[in-house]
Amino acid sequence: MTARKRILMCWEVGANYGHAAKISQLLPWLPQDWEIIAAVRDPVSFRTLITDPRVKVTAAPFAPDIKVSKKEAVGLSYPDVLRFIGWHDAGVLTAYLECWEVLIRELRTDILVTQAAPTALLAARALGIPRVVIGGGYDLPPRATPMPHFLHWEPCDRDELLRREALIVSNASAALSRRGHAELNNFRDILDADRYLLVTVPELEHYGDRAAIEPDHTPYLGPIAGIPFGNDASWRADADYRIFAYLRPDNPRFETAIRALASLPATTDTILAAPAAPAALPERLKNTTLRLFTGPVNVEPLLSRCDLGISHASSNIATNFALHGVPQIGLPNHTEQTMMAHAFSSSNLGLGLIGNSKPEQLLHAIDLVRSSEQVAQATAAFARKWPPQEAWRTGQRAAEQIVSLA
């Protein structure tokens, strides 16, 4: 009799629902007799989205974010940002590498799947465990030396990229050596997993032309669909233009968006999902046509009649808009979101507003996107090429590659 397989899914870095969403898409396609354990950074949000009782959840080990100067806080590349999560110091990394080794061994892991879990991936590499990395572009960068610059459309000092990457490789090698494992030759060695699951599409590629950086890169598996959850909402019957916005109050552009959206004409129906919105905001908006939800909204039923999506350009919501042919505007707050906003803008799927903006600039952007025939054609073409049902099959394709390791 063949022993039951035990799969450990890991999420170590990042703090939004997109990480859990990627993991969730694999679950329906994994064998029912497999044991599935998820070691995740945020067990509460993970369980909010994934209630499947066959998935056992535990907390992932992760280093507290280090405090750095404003200048040092600008990450140039994927290896460079790892210094914020413990890779800045060989001693710190050694401790967390040991944590992951113990967890992997104690759980008798047969296959390890990582989604934004670089330290877990490093540990699995050292232990010889079959390892899978799954990501939507940003956290699965093209493998090169040096690893590519995040803001690839801007000039960058290659020597500085190499210097910062070498520091991370040196710390990782020292940590591996202290744990009795072989050292690294370069950073890309870490990402050379048994399966490299790239769950995105060229039109939404964070790094632009991936083939120009890594000519023989792993094929795109397709986009990942979102998870339907949250409050139910419906469009007003009398609206002539419908906007869905997902914005977070802790984002510096939140106030700009509120002022702009609240000033739109009464014929525009705007649904705003703003989790943890300030307590005073509902009272402030009661005489406007802006409808506020202070928790997540189940956006899936809304998208078929949505005319514009506004978000901070996180991968999950940006992909959802694109899958349903909804033009979008991005108000990015950090590098990953900026890369996504640049990607969908370059593909004519919408417009990204980079940096600080005023309400009138957002209103102008809404007018531009609303009147753009180029955006209308590009979003319709994308939705025909990648319909939502095709996105669900991406999870199946990814799961099949994992199962092939058994």
C-alpha positions in Angstrom: 0.0 0.0 0.0 1.3 3.5 -0.9 1.8 5.7 2.1 -0.4 8.9 2.2 1.5 12.0 1.0 1.9 14.9 3.3 2.2 18.3 1.7 3.3 21.4 3.6 2.2 24.8 2.1 4.1 27.8 3.4 3.3 31.5 3.4 6.0 33.6 5.2 6.1 37.1 3.7 3.3 39.7 2.9 0.0 40.6 4.5 -2.9 40.4 2.1 -5.5 37.9 0.9 -3.7 37.3 -2.4 -1.3 34.8 -0.7 -4.1 32.7 0.6 -5.9 33.0 -2.7 -3.1 31.4 -4.6 -2.9 28.5 -2.2 -6.7 28.0 -2.2 -6.8 27.5 -6.0 -4.7 24.3 -5.6 -6.9 22.6 -3.0 -9.7 21.2 -5.1 -7.3 19.5 -7.4 -5.0 17.8 -4.9 -5.8 14.1 -4.1 -8.4 13.7 -1.4 -6.2 11.2 0.5 -3.3 13.7 0.8 -2.6 15.3 4.2 -2.4 19.1 3.8 -0.8 21.4 6.4 -0.5 25.1 5.9 2.2 27.1 7.8 1.1 30.7 7.3 2.1 34.1 8.4 -1.5 35.2 9.2 -3.6 32.2 10.4 -6.7 34.4 11.0 -6.9 35.8 7.5 -6.0 32.4 6.0 -8.8 30.7 7.9 -11.2 33.5 7.0 -10.7 32.6 3.3 -9.9 28.9 3.5 -12.3 26.9 5.7 -11.6 23.5 4.2 -11.4 21.2 7.2 -8.8 18.9 5.6 -6.3 21.7 5.7 -4.6 21.9 9.1 -3.2 25.4 9.9 -0.2 26.4 12.0 1.7 29.6 12.4 4.7 30.1 10.2 8.0 31.2 11.7 9.0 34.7 10.3 11.4 37.4 11.4 10.0 40.7 12.5 10.4 43.4 9.9 13.6 45.4 10.7 13.6 49.1 11.0 15.8 50.9 8.5 16.3 54.4 7.3 14.1 55.8 4.5 17.0 55.6 2.0 17.7 52.0 3.0 14.0 51.0 2.8 14.1 51.2 -1.0 14.4 47.6 -2.2 16.0 47.3 -5.6 15.3 43.6 -6.4 13.8 40.5 -4.9 17.0 39.4 -3.0 17.5 43.0 -1.8 14.1 43.1 0.0 14.8 39.8 1.8 17.0 41.9 4.2 13.8 43.2 5.7 12.7 39.7 6.8 15.8 38.4 8.5 18.3 37.9 5.6 20.2 41.0 6.6 22.1 39.1 9.3 23.5 35.6 9.1 22.8 34.9 12.8 19.1 35.9 12.5 18.7 33.9 9.3 20.4 30.9 10.9 17.8 30.9 13.7 14.8 31.1 11.3 16.3 28.5 9.0 16.5 26.2 12.0 12.8 26.9 12.8 11.8 25.9 9.3 14.0 22.8 9.3 12.4 21.6 12.6 8.9 22.3 11.3 9.5 20.5 8.0 11.1 17.5 9.7 8.6 17.2 12.5 5.7 17.3 10.1 7.4 14.6 8.0 6.9 16.6 4.9 6.9 14.8 1.6 6.4 17.9 -0.7 6.9 21.5 0.3 5.0 24.2 -1.6 6.0 27.8 -1.0 4.1 31.0 -1.7 6.2 34.0 -0.7 8.2 31.8 1.7 11.9 32.2 0.8 13.3 31.0 4.1 11.1 27.8 4.0 12.4 27.3 0.4 16.0 27.7 1.5 15.4 25.1 4.3 13.8 22.6 1.9 16.6 23.0 -0.5 19.1 22.1 2.2 17.1 19.1 3.4 16.6 17.7 -0.1 12.7 17.9 0.2 10.9 18.1 -3.1 10.0 21.8 -3.4 7.6 23.8 -5.4 7.4 27.6 -5.7 4.2 29.2 -6.8 3.8 32.9 -7.5 2.2 35.6 -9.6 5.4 37.3 -10.9 6.7 39.6 -8.3 7.7 36.9 -5.8 8.7 34.5 -8.7 11.2 36.7 -10.5 13.1 35.8 -13.7 16.2 33.9 -12.7 19.3 35.9 -13.7 22.5 37.3 -12.1 21.9 39.8 -10.9 18.2 39.3 -10.3 16.2 42.0 -12.2 15.6 45.5 -10.9 12.0 45.9 -9.7 11.4 49.2 -11.6 12.7 47.7 -14.8 11.5 50.7 -16.9 13.9 53.0 -15.0 17.8 53.1 -15.2 19.5 51.1 -12.5 23.1 50.7 -11.4 24.0 47.0 -12.2 27.0 47.1 -9.8 24.7 48.1 -7.0 22.3 45.3 -7.8 25.2 42.9 -7.7 26.6 44.3 -4.4 23.2 44.0 -2.6 22.6 40.5 -4.0 26.0 39.3 -3.0 25.4 40.4 0.6 22.2 38.3 0.7 24.0 35.3 -0.9 26.8 35.6 1.7 24.4 35.7 4.6 22.4 32.7 3.2 25.6 30.7 2.6 26.8 31.5 6.2 23.5 30.4 7.6 23.5 27.1 5.6 27.1 26.4 6.7 26.2 26.9 10.3 23.4 24.4 9.9 25.8 21.9 8.3 24.6 22.4 4.7 26.4 23.3 1.4 26.8 27.0 0.6 25.2 28.8 -2.4 26.9 29.8 -5.7 24.4 32.5 -6.5 20.9 33.7 -5.5 19.2 32.0 -8.4 20.1 28.6 -6.9 17.5 29.2 -4.3 14.7 29.5 -6.9 15.7 26.5 -8.9 13.0 24.4 -7.3 11.6 21.0 -8.6 8.5 22.9 -9.9 8.3 26.6 -10.7 4.6 27.6 -11.0 4.2 31.0 -12.7 0.5 31.7 -12.2 0.1 34.9 -14.2 0.1 36.0 -17.8 2.4 38.2 -19.9 -0.1 41.1 -19.9 0.2 41.3 -16.1 3.8 40.5 -15.7 5.5 42.5 -13.0 8.9 42.3 -14.7 7.8 43.3 -18.2 9.3 41.1 -20.9 10.4 38.1 -18.9 11.9 36.3 -21.9 14.3 39.1 -22.4 15.7 38.4 -18.9 15.3 34.6 -18.8 14.9 33.3 -22.4 14.1 29.8 -21.3 11.8 30.7 -18.4 9.1 28.4 -17.2 5.8 28.9 -19.2 3.0 31.0 -17.8 0.3 28.7 -16.4 -2.4 31.4 -16.6 -4.0 33.8 -14.1 -5.3 32.8 -10.7 -9.0 33.6 -10.0 -10.1 35.3 -6.8 -12.0 33.8 -3.9 -15.7 34.8 -3.7 -16.2 36.1 -0.1 -17.4 39.1 1.8 -20.6 41.2 2.0 -23.2 41.0 -0.8 -23.8 44.2 -2.8 -25.7 45.1 -6.0 -25.7 48.0 -8.4 -28.3 50.7 -8.4 -30.7 50.3 -11.3 -30.7 54.0 -12.2 -26.9 54.3 -12.5 -25.3 55.1 -15.9 -21.7 54.4 -14.7 -20.6 51.8 -12.1 -17.4 51.9 -10.1 -16.1 49.3 -7.7 -13.2 50.5 -5.4 -11.2 48.4 -3.0 -9.1 50.8 -0.9 -7.4 50.6 2.4 -7.6 53.5 4.9 -3.9 53.1 5.9 -2.9 54.0 2.3 -1.8 57.6 1.9 -3.9 57.9 -1.3 -7.1 56.9 0.6 -8.2 60.4 1.4 -7.5 61.5 -2.2 -9.8 58.7 -3.5 -12.5 59.4 -1.0 -12.7 63.1 -1.9 -12.7 62.3 -5.6 -15.3 59.5 -5.5 -17.6 61.4 -3.2 -17.7 64.3 -5.7 -18.9 62.2 -8.7 -22.4 62.9 -10.1 -25.4 61.2 -8.7 -25.8 59.1 -11.9 -22.5 57.3 -10.9 -22.9 54.3 -8.6 -19.7 53.8 -6.5 -19.3 50.9 -4.2 -16.3 51.2 -1.9 -14.9 48.3 0.1 -12.7 49.9 2.8 -11.9 47.3 5.5 -11.2 49.0 8.9 -12.4 52.4 7.7 -12.4 55.2 10.3 -15.5 55.2 12.5 -16.4 58.7 11.4 -16.3 58.0 7.6 -19.9 56.6 7.3 -21.3 59.9 8.7 -19.1 61.9 6.5 -20.4 60.1 3.4 -24.1 59.9 4.2 -25.1 62.7 1.9 -23.1 61.4 -1.1 -23.8 58.6 -3.6 -20.7 56.8 -2.4 -21.7 53.5 -0.8 -19.2 52.4 1.9 -18.6 48.9 3.2 -16.2 48.7 6.1 -15.4 45.0 5.4 -14.7 42.9 2.3 -17.3 42.8 -0.5 -17.9 39.8 -2.7 -16.9 41.5 -5.9 -17.5 38.5 -8.3 -21.3 39.1 -8.9 -20.6 42.8 -9.5 -17.9 42.6 -12.1 -20.1 41.6 -15.1 -21.7 45.1 -15.0 -18.8 47.1 -13.6 -17.5 49.9 -15.7 -14.4 50.8 -13.7 -12.3 49.2 -11.0 -10.1 51.2 -8.6 -7.6 49.7 -6.2 -4.1 49.9 -4.9 -3.1 47.6 -7.8 -2.5 44.4 -5.7 -2.1 41.4 -8.0 -5.3 39.6 -6.9 -7.8 42.4 -7.4 -6.0 43.8 -10.5 -6.2 40.3 -12.1 -9.9 40.0 -11.2 -10.7 43.3 -12.9 -8.8 42.2 -16.0 -10.4 38.7 -16.2 -13.9 40.4 -16.3 -12.9 43.0 -18.9 -13.1 45.8 -16.4 -10.9 48.9 -17.0 -9.0 49.9 -13.9 -7.1 52.6 -12.2 -4.3 51.8 -9.7 -3.2 53.9 -6.8 -0.1 51.9 -5.7 1.5 52.3 -2.3 4.6 50.1 -2.6 6.9 48.6 -5.1 4.9 45.4 -5.9 1.8 47.4 -6.5 3.7 50.0 -8.6 5.0 47.1 -10.8 1.5 45.8 -11.3 0.1 49.2 -12.1 2.9 49.7 -14.7 2.1 46.2 -16.2 -1.6 46.8 -16.7 -1.0 50.3 -17.9 1.5 49.1 -20.5 -1.1 46.5 -21.7 -3.7 49.3 -22.0 -5.9 47.6 -19.4 -6.1 50.8 -17.4 -4.1 53.5 -15.8 -1.7 53.7 -12.9 -1.3 56.9 -10.9 2.2 56.7 -9.4 3.2 58.9 -6.5 1.1 61.4 -4.6 -2.0 62.6 -6.5 -4.8 65.1 -5.9 -8.5 64.4 -6.2 -8.8 66.3 -9.4 -6.0 64.1 -10.9 -8.0 60.9 -10.0 -11.1 62.5 -11.5 -9.2 63.3 -14.7 -7.9 59.7 -14.8 -11.5 58.4 -14.5 -12.5 60.5 -17.5 -9.5 59.3 -19.5 -10.2 55.7 -18.9 -13.9 56.1 -19.4 -13.4 57.7 -22.8 -10.5 55.6 -24.1 -11.3 53.3 -27.0 -7.9 51.8 -26.7 -8.5 50.7 -23.1 -12.0 49.4 -24.0 -10.6 47.3 -26.8 -7.7 45.9 -24.8 -9.8 45.0 -21.7 -12.4 43.2 -23.9 -9.7 41.3 -25.8 -8.1 40.2 -22.5 -11.4 39.0 -21.1 -11.9 36.9 -24.3 -8.4 35.5 -24.1 -8.5 34.8 -20.3 -12.2 34.3 -19.2 -12.8 33.7 -15.5 -13.4 29.9 -16.1 -10.0 29.6 -17.7 -8.5 31.2 -14.6 -10.0 28.4 -12.4 -8.2 25.9 -14.6 -4.9 27.5 -13.7 -5.2 26.0 -10.2 -5.7 22.6 -11.8 -2.7 22.9 -14.0 -0.5 24.0 -11.0 -1.8 21.1 -8.8 -1.1 18.6 -11.5 2.5 19.6 -11.5 2.7 19.2 -7.7 1.1 15.8 -7.9 3.6 14.7 -10.5 6.3 14.9 -7.8 4.6 12.2 -5.7 
